[in-house]
Amino acid sequence: MKETLTLTEAAEILKISKQTLYLLIKRGDIPTNRVGRQTRIDPDLLERYINDTLSPSPAPSPAPSSASASESASASKASKSTKGAPFPRLRFVGSHDPALELLFDFLRHSTKPVETSLSFRGSISGLIALYQGEAEITGIHLWDEKENEYNLPFVRHSLINESVCVVNLVQREQGFIVSPGNPHKIQDWPDLAKKGVRFINRQKGSATRQRYETQIKAAQIPTKRINGYDKEEYTHTGVAYQIAKGLADVGIGVKSAALRLGLDFIPLYSERYDLVFLGRITKNPVWRQFLDILTSQGFTNAVRQQGGYDTAMTGQILLDA
């Protein structure tokens, strides 16, 4: 095997465009080095990225038996309804959110049930899955500082020459999920390095992790000082369960995951979570079904009941190209 790969060679191995590869490099997902004036990639590091980020997510941590299917910390799940004739199977690969699981529950229990699969691998991996034809839908929450915009710049840069439609699912709160009463008095980033505090991390490649790692770096906190930084979960619900079971003291996730398990929540920021559909889905009757559910009072009421969500933009089409 070659000692280093050119960007063109690496993009061919990943089966993505060079623009998407540039995006991954810019976000620090794939390390590079310089050979003269050229940027090169170590094949071993590229293989590690493929294994860590693009492989299916592992089985979730066991949930209490009283939890419903939509409340489980499932990192990958599929369902097939027996009522009526389902539409062709819709594959979702992307970032996790409890409201997304709720949406798919509504689809599975609709008058015309839809066969679906869910795999939670993160926002960037979701866009790559769309590009490679491994999914019809993804969910993302990616902030572009240069354009001061969520998600749309990443869609335009990574899905070149693809017909896509972007629809808002929710606006949501992210923050510290902590044990009831917040016994360690977690309020800010330096508190993660306190003695006796056990942290539960999100998986590498997760947009949630990428955003808070920027904050941790800005606060000049070496990650080696954060106890538990090597322990990872693939979903917000998984993080919350680790804290509820007493296996961790703090993690970062959405407010709804904390409230569902009776945990405390310290808000850090709000963000927009959007759904990205391949254009061909909009020509399928299931598209109308998606929009009808997203904009229905029943669904938006159910989402607001979970806490930590703003549904003012839910169902709004943000890009149709």
MARSE-422434 format. One record per residue (C-alpha): x, y negated, z. Coordinates in nm, 2 decimals, always signed. Each point is the difference from the previous one (the first is absolute). Layout:
N
+--------+--------+--------+
|     xx |     yy |     zz |
+--------+--------+--------+
|      X |      Y |      Z |
...
+--------+--------+--------+
//
This chain:
321
+--------+--------+--------+
|     xx |     yy |     zz |
+--------+--------+--------+
|  +0.00 |  +0.00 |  +0.00 |
|  +0.12 |  -0.35 |  -0.07 |
|  +0.15 |  -0.20 |  +0.29 |
|  -0.24 |  -0.29 |  -0.06 |
|  -0.31 |  -0.07 |  -0.21 |
|  -0.08 |  -0.30 |  -0.21 |
|  -0.34 |  -0.17 |  +0.07 |
|  -0.13 |  +0.14 |  -0.32 |
|  +0.09 |  +0.35 |  +0.09 |
|  -0.14 |  -0.03 |  +0.35 |
|  -0.33 |  -0.14 |  -0.14 |
|  -0.02 |  +0.30 |  -0.24 |
|  +0.05 |  +0.24 |  +0.29 |
|  -0.28 |  -0.17 |  +0.20 |
|  -0.22 |  -0.03 |  -0.31 |
|  -0.06 |  -0.36 |  +0.07 |
|  +0.07 |  -0.33 |  -0.18 |
|  +0.32 |  -0.19 |  +0.06 |
|  -0.22 |  -0.29 |  +0.14 |
|  -0.14 |  +0.24 |  +0.27 |
|  +0.35 |  +0.12 |  +0.08 |
|  +0.12 |  -0.37 |  +0.04 |
|  -0.30 |  -0.04 |  +0.24 |
|  +0.11 |  +0.30 |  +0.21 |
|  +0.36 |  -0.12 |  +0.01 |
|  -0.11 |  -0.36 |  +0.09 |
|  -0.20 |  +0.14 |  +0.30 |
|  +0.30 |  +0.21 |  +0.11 |
|  -0.16 |  +0.33 |  -0.06 |
|  +0.28 |  +0.12 |  -0.23 |
|  +0.36 |  -0.10 |  +0.08 |
|  +0.23 |  -0.11 |  -0.28 |
|  +0.37 |  -0.08 |  -0.04 |
|  +0.20 |  -0.20 |  -0.26 |
|  +0.24 |  +0.15 |  -0.24 |
|  +0.17 |  -0.29 |  -0.17 |
|  -0.29 |  -0.21 |  -0.13 |
|  -0.25 |  +0.28 |  +0.00 |
|  -0.25 |  +0.11 |  +0.27 |
|  +0.01 |  +0.38 |  +0.06 |
|  -0.18 |  +0.25 |  +0.22 |
|  +0.14 |  +0.29 |  +0.19 |
|  -0.18 |  +0.32 |  -0.12 |
|  +0.00 |  +0.15 |  +0.35 |
|  -0.18 |  -0.32 |  +0.14 |
|  -0.25 |  +0.02 |  -0.29 |
|  -0.07 |  +0.36 |  +0.08 |
|  -0.05 |  -0.09 |  +0.37 |
|  -0.24 |  -0.27 |  -0.10 |
|  -0.20 |  +0.25 |  -0.21 |
|  -0.02 |  +0.25 |  +0.28 |
|  -0.08 |  -0.25 |  +0.27 |
|  -0.24 |  -0.23 |  -0.18 |
|  -0.16 |  +0.17 |  -0.30 |
|  -0.06 |  +0.34 |  +0.15 |
|  -0.35 |  +0.08 |  +0.15 |
|  -0.04 |  -0.12 |  +0.35 |
|  +0.03 |  +0.26 |  +0.28 |
|  -0.28 |  +0.14 |  +0.20 |
|  -0.13 |  -0.26 |  +0.26 |
|  +0.02 |  +0.03 |  +0.37 |
|  -0.28 |  +0.20 |  +0.15 |
|  -0.30 |  -0.22 |  +0.10 |
|  -0.24 |  +0.06 |  +0.29 |
|  -0.27 |  +0.24 |  -0.09 |
|  -0.27 |  -0.26 |  +0.06 |
|  +0.13 |  -0.22 |  -0.28 |
|  -0.19 |  +0.00 |  -0.33 |
|  +0.17 |  +0.08 |  -0.33 |
|  +0.02 |  -0.37 |  -0.09 |
|  +0.18 |  -0.07 |  +0.33 |
|  +0.27 |  +0.26 |  -0.04 |
|  +0.36 |  -0.11 |  -0.07 |
|  -0.01 |  +0.19 |  -0.33 |
|  +0.28 |  -0.09 |  -0.23 |
|  -0.13 |  +0.21 |  -0.28 |
|  -0.35 |  +0.14 |  -0.04 |
|  -0.25 |  +0.11 |  -0.27 |
|  -0.37 |  +0.06 |  -0.01 |
|  -0.25 |  +0.15 |  -0.24 |
|  -0.37 |  -0.04 |  +0.04 |
|  -0.25 |  +0.27 |  -0.07 |
|  -0.29 |  -0.23 |  -0.06 |
|  -0.08 |  -0.06 |  -0.36 |
|  +0.26 |  -0.02 |  -0.28 |
|  +0.30 |  -0.21 |  +0.11 |
|  +0.18 |  -0.25 |  -0.23 |
|  +0.35 |  +0.10 |  -0.11 |
|  +0.24 |  +0.00 |  +0.29 |
|  +0.14 |  -0.33 |  +0.11 |
|  +0.35 |  +0.00 |  +0.14 |
|  +0.12 |  -0.26 |  +0.24 |
|  +0.37 |  -0.05 |  +0.09 |
|  +0.09 |  -0.31 |  +0.20 |
|  +0.00 |  -0.18 |  +0.33 |
|  -0.21 |  +0.11 |  +0.29 |
|  -0.29 |  -0.19 |  +0.15 |
|  -0.30 |  +0.13 |  +0.21 |
|  -0.24 |  -0.20 |  -0.21 |
|  +0.12 |  +0.18 |  -0.31 |
|  -0.08 |  +0.34 |  +0.17 |
|  -0.34 |  -0.14 |  +0.08 |
|  -0.05 |  -0.10 |  -0.37 |
|  +0.08 |  +0.35 |  -0.11 |
|  -0.23 |  +0.14 |  +0.26 |
|  -0.28 |  -0.21 |  -0.15 |
|  +0.09 |  +0.13 |  -0.35 |
|  -0.01 |  +0.36 |  +0.11 |
|  -0.34 |  -0.05 |  +0.16 |
|  -0.16 |  -0.20 |  -0.28 |
|  -0.29 |  +0.12 |  -0.21 |
|  +0.25 |  +0.08 |  -0.28 |
|  +0.30 |  +0.15 |  +0.20 |
|  +0.35 |  -0.06 |  -0.13 |
|  +0.27 |  +0.25 |  +0.03 |
|  +0.31 |  -0.18 |  +0.14 |
|  +0.35 |  +0.05 |  +0.14 |
|  +0.19 |  -0.23 |  +0.23 |
|  +0.37 |  -0.02 |  +0.05 |
|  +0.16 |  -0.27 |  +0.22 |
|  +0.35 |  -0.07 |  -0.12 |
|  +0.02 |  -0.38 |  +0.01 |
|  -0.07 |  -0.29 |  -0.23 |
|  +0.31 |  +0.02 |  -0.23 |
|  -0.04 |  +0.38 |  -0.04 |
|  -0.36 |  -0.06 |  -0.09 |
|  +0.08 |  -0.23 |  -0.28 |
|  +0.26 |  +0.24 |  -0.13 |
|  -0.26 |  +0.28 |  +0.01 |
|  -0.24 |  -0.21 |  -0.21 |
|  +0.28 |  -0.07 |  -0.25 |
|  +0.09 |  +0.37 |  -0.02 |
|  -0.36 |  +0.11 |  -0.04 |
|  -0.01 |  +0.18 |  +0.34 |
|  -0.29 |  -0.20 |  +0.13 |
|  -0.29 |  -0.21 |  -0.12 |
|  -0.02 |  -0.23 |  +0.30 |
|  +0.25 |  -0.14 |  +0.25 |
|  -0.03 |  -0.24 |  +0.30 |
|  +0.27 |  -0.26 |  +0.06 |
|  +0.08 |  -0.29 |  +0.24 |
|  +0.32 |  -0.15 |  -0.14 |
|  +0.10 |  -0.36 |  +0.06 |
|  +0.21 |  -0.19 |  -0.26 |
|  +0.17 |  -0.29 |  +0.17 |
|  +0.12 |  -0.15 |  -0.33 |
|  -0.35 |  -0.03 |  -0.14 |
|  -0.17 |  -0.04 |  +0.34 |
|  -0.26 |  +0.27 |  -0.10 |
|  -0.11 |  +0.34 |  +0.11 |
|  +0.01 |  +0.31 |  -0.24 |
|  -0.06 |  -0.16 |  -0.34 |
|  +0.36 |  -0.08 |  -0.08 |
|  +0.10 |  +0.36 |  +0.08 |
|  -0.28 |  +0.14 |  -0.22 |
|  +0.10 |  -0.22 |  -0.29 |
|  +0.37 |  +0.09 |  +0.03 |
|  -0.04 |  +0.37 |  +0.06 |
|  -0.29 |  +0.10 |  -0.23 |
|  +0.11 |  -0.16 |  -0.32 |
|  -0.21 |  +0.07 |  -0.31 |
|  -0.25 |  +0.18 |  +0.23 |
|  -0.37 |  -0.09 |  +0.01 |
|  -0.08 |  -0.06 |  +0.37 |
|  -0.27 |  -0.14 |  +0.23 |
|  +0.08 |  -0.14 |  +0.35 |
|  -0.28 |  -0.02 |  +0.26 |
|  +0.02 |  -0.11 |  +0.36 |
|  -0.09 |  +0.25 |  +0.26 |
|  +0.06 |  -0.20 |  +0.32 |
|  +0.20 |  -0.27 |  +0.17 |
|  +0.14 |  +0.15 |  +0.32 |
|  +0.20 |  -0.07 |  +0.31 |
|  +0.33 |  +0.17 |  +0.07 |
|  +0.18 |  -0.01 |  +0.34 |
|  +0.15 |  +0.19 |  +0.29 |
|  -0.21 |  +0.30 |  +0.11 |
|  +0.07 |  +0.06 |  +0.37 |
|  -0.12 |  +0.21 |  +0.29 |
|  -0.31 |  -0.13 |  +0.19 |
|  +0.10 |  -0.30 |  +0.21 |
|  +0.32 |  -0.05 |  -0.19 |
|  +0.22 |  +0.13 |  +0.29 |
|  +0.33 |  -0.10 |  -0.17 |
|  -0.13 |  -0.35 |  -0.07 |
|  +0.08 |  +0.02 |  -0.38 |
|  -0.06 |  -0.34 |  -0.16 |
|  +0.29 |  -0.06 |  -0.25 |
|  +0.26 |  +0.19 |  -0.20 |
|  +0.28 |  -0.01 |  +0.26 |
|  -0.24 |  +0.19 |  +0.24 |
|  +0.05 |  +0.31 |  -0.23 |
|  +0.35 |  +0.03 |  +0.13 |
|  -0.10 |  -0.01 |  +0.37 |
|  +0.13 |  +0.28 |  +0.22 |
|  -0.25 |  +0.28 |  +0.04 |
|  -0.21 |  -0.11 |  -0.31 |
|  -0.06 |  +0.29 |  -0.25 |
|  -0.08 |  -0.11 |  -0.35 |
|  -0.18 |  +0.20 |  -0.27 |
|  +0.10 |  -0.10 |  -0.36 |
|  -0.17 |  +0.01 |  -0.34 |
|  +0.16 |  +0.20 |  -0.28 |
|  +0.27 |  -0.14 |  -0.23 |
|  -0.16 |  -0.17 |  -0.30 |
|  -0.31 |  -0.11 |  +0.19 |
|  -0.08 |  -0.36 |  -0.07 |
|  -0.09 |  -0.04 |  +0.37 |
|  +0.35 |  +0.11 |  +0.10 |
|  +0.17 |  -0.21 |  -0.27 |
|  -0.18 |  -0.31 |  +0.13 |
|  +0.08 |  +0.05 |  +0.37 |
|  +0.36 |  +0.10 |  -0.07 |
|  +0.04 |  -0.35 |  -0.15 |
|  -0.12 |  -0.15 |  +0.32 |
|  +0.22 |  +0.23 |  +0.21 |
|  +0.30 |  -0.10 |  -0.21 |
|  -0.09 |  -0.37 |  +0.04 |
|  -0.01 |  +0.05 |  +0.37 |
|  +0.35 |  +0.15 |  -0.01 |
|  -0.11 |  +0.33 |  +0.17 |
|  +0.22 |  +0.30 |  -0.10 |
|  -0.24 |  +0.29 |  -0.07 |
|  +0.23 |  +0.23 |  +0.19 |
|  -0.11 |  -0.18 |  +0.32 |
|  -0.36 |  +0.09 |  -0.06 |
|  -0.08 |  +0.33 |  +0.16 |
|  -0.20 |  +0.22 |  -0.24 |
|  +0.08 |  -0.18 |  -0.32 |
|  +0.08 |  +0.33 |  -0.16 |
|  -0.35 |  +0.14 |  +0.08 |
|  -0.24 |  -0.06 |  -0.29 |
|  -0.37 |  +0.02 |  -0.07 |
|  -0.17 |  -0.03 |  -0.34 |
|  -0.32 |  -0.18 |  +0.11 |
|  -0.13 |  -0.27 |  +0.23 |
|  -0.21 |  +0.26 |  +0.17 |
|  +0.30 |  +0.23 |  +0.05 |
|  +0.18 |  -0.28 |  +0.18 |
|  -0.30 |  -0.07 |  +0.22 |
|  -0.03 |  +0.37 |  +0.09 |
|  +0.37 |  +0.02 |  +0.11 |
|  -0.06 |  -0.29 |  +0.24 |
|  -0.34 |  +0.14 |  +0.12 |
|  +0.17 |  +0.33 |  +0.08 |
|  +0.27 |  -0.17 |  +0.20 |
|  +0.28 |  +0.10 |  -0.24 |
|  +0.08 |  -0.37 |  -0.09 |
|  -0.06 |  -0.34 |  +0.16 |
|  -0.03 |  -0.22 |  -0.31 |
|  -0.04 |  +0.01 |  -0.37 |
|  -0.11 |  -0.23 |  -0.28 |
|  -0.33 |  +0.05 |  -0.17 |
|  -0.35 |  -0.14 |  -0.07 |
|  -0.23 |  -0.11 |  +0.27 |
|  -0.27 |  +0.25 |  -0.09 |
|  +0.23 |  +0.29 |  +0.07 |
|  +0.07 |  -0.13 |  +0.35 |
|  -0.36 |  -0.08 |  +0.09 |
|  -0.11 |  +0.35 |  -0.12 |
|  +0.21 |  +0.17 |  +0.27 |
|  -0.05 |  -0.26 |  +0.28 |
|  +0.35 |  -0.15 |  -0.03 |
|  +0.10 |  -0.36 |  +0.03 |
|  +0.10 |  -0.22 |  -0.30 |
|  +0.22 |  -0.30 |  -0.02 |
|  -0.05 |  -0.17 |  -0.34 |
|  +0.30 |  -0.10 |  -0.22 |
|  -0.14 |  -0.09 |  -0.34 |
|  -0.29 |  +0.04 |  -0.24 |
|  +0.03 |  +0.15 |  -0.35 |
|  -0.20 |  +0.09 |  -0.31 |
|  -0.04 |  +0.37 |  -0.09 |
|  -0.10 |  +0.05 |  -0.37 |
|  -0.10 |  +0.30 |  -0.21 |
|  +0.16 |  +0.05 |  -0.34 |
|  -0.18 |  +0.20 |  -0.26 |
|  +0.12 |  +0.13 |  -0.34 |
|  -0.21 |  -0.18 |  -0.26 |
|  -0.15 |  +0.32 |  -0.13 |
|  -0.18 |  +0.05 |  +0.33 |
|  -0.20 |  -0.31 |  -0.06 |
|  -0.16 |  +0.17 |  -0.30 |
|  -0.12 |  +0.29 |  +0.21 |
|  -0.34 |  -0.01 |  +0.19 |
|  +0.19 |  +0.06 |  +0.32 |
|  +0.13 |  -0.36 |  -0.03 |
|  -0.34 |  -0.15 |  +0.05 |
|  -0.05 |  +0.24 |  +0.29 |
|  +0.32 |  -0.14 |  +0.16 |
|  -0.10 |  -0.36 |  -0.04 |
|  -0.35 |  +0.07 |  +0.13 |
|  +0.13 |  +0.16 |  +0.31 |
|  +0.27 |  -0.27 |  +0.06 |
|  -0.26 |  -0.28 |  -0.02 |
|  -0.27 |  +0.18 |  +0.19 |
|  -0.12 |  -0.13 |  +0.33 |
|  +0.03 |  +0.35 |  +0.15 |
|  +0.37 |  +0.03 |  -0.08 |
|  +0.11 |  -0.35 |  +0.09 |
|  -0.19 |  +0.03 |  +0.33 |
|  +0.17 |  +0.33 |  +0.07 |
|  +0.34 |  -0.16 |  -0.07 |
|  -0.06 |  -0.30 |  +0.23 |
|  -0.12 |  +0.23 |  +0.28 |
|  +0.36 |  +0.15 |  +0.01 |
|  +0.15 |  -0.34 |  +0.09 |
|  +0.29 |  -0.19 |  -0.14 |
|  -0.14 |  -0.04 |  -0.35 |
|  -0.13 |  -0.29 |  -0.21 |
|  -0.23 |  +0.11 |  -0.28 |
|  -0.05 |  -0.34 |  -0.16 |
|  +0.19 |  +0.11 |  -0.31 |
|  -0.10 |  +0.37 |  +0.00 |
|  -0.10 |  +0.11 |  -0.35 |
|  +0.13 |  -0.31 |  -0.17 |
|  +0.18 |  +0.07 |  -0.33 |
|  +0.34 |  -0.18 |  +0.02 |
|  +0.15 |  +0.12 |  -0.33 |
|  -0.15 |  +0.17 |  -0.30 |
|  +0.26 |  +0.04 |  -0.27 |
+--------+--------+--------+
//
